[in-house]
Amino acid sequence: MFLDTFHLLAANAADAGFLEKLNTDTLNLGDIIVTIALFLILLALLKKFAWGPLMGVMDQRAELIANEIEQAEKSRIESKELLEEQRNLLKAAQSDAKAIVEGAREQGENQREEIVKAARNEVARLKEAAQLEIASEREKAVQAVREEFVSLSVLAASKVLGKEVSEEENRALIEETIAKAGDGQ
């Protein structure tokens, strides 16, 4: 029908009574005006009842998306800060661990030195005790040899002299001789 109307418009364009013919023959100008008016009313109603709420929903959706983006950005920043904090804590823990290991190493070194020092002191004490014991035993041996020498000297002197000399006099004489011989060394 529209093609016929356009075809008719093209053929009758040269006529002066084009609008009148248009009104009477195929197109009704009143219908066009009413249709346009109804279309405009329909657009106004759609704008008020459909487009407005639809745009409100779209605005709410856009606001919701903007809020979610903002929350995501805040979460990203917060996670970045937490990650940095965790890295700092890890660095602190590593330096604490190094300090603990270094302290343990130093403490072990100090204990080793104390043990070595205690062992050296014990060796020195044992050496000194052994030297004192050796000196004491030597003194005892010298004393025993003196006594044996005195006894043998008394026995030999009494045989040589053929008489009995008191043991006390003989002992005093021999000890005096030994002391003089010891001073001469």
Secondary structure as GFF3:
##gff-version 3
##sequence-region A 1 185
A	DSSP	alpha_helix	2	11	.	.	.	ID=ss1
A	DSSP	alpha_helix	18	24	.	.	.	ID=ss2
A	DSSP	alpha_helix	29	45	.	.	.	ID=ss3
A	DSSP	pi_helix	46	51	.	.	.	ID=ss4
A	DSSP	alpha_helix	52	161	.	.	.	ID=ss5
A	DSSP	alpha_helix	167	184	.	.	.	ID=ss6
###
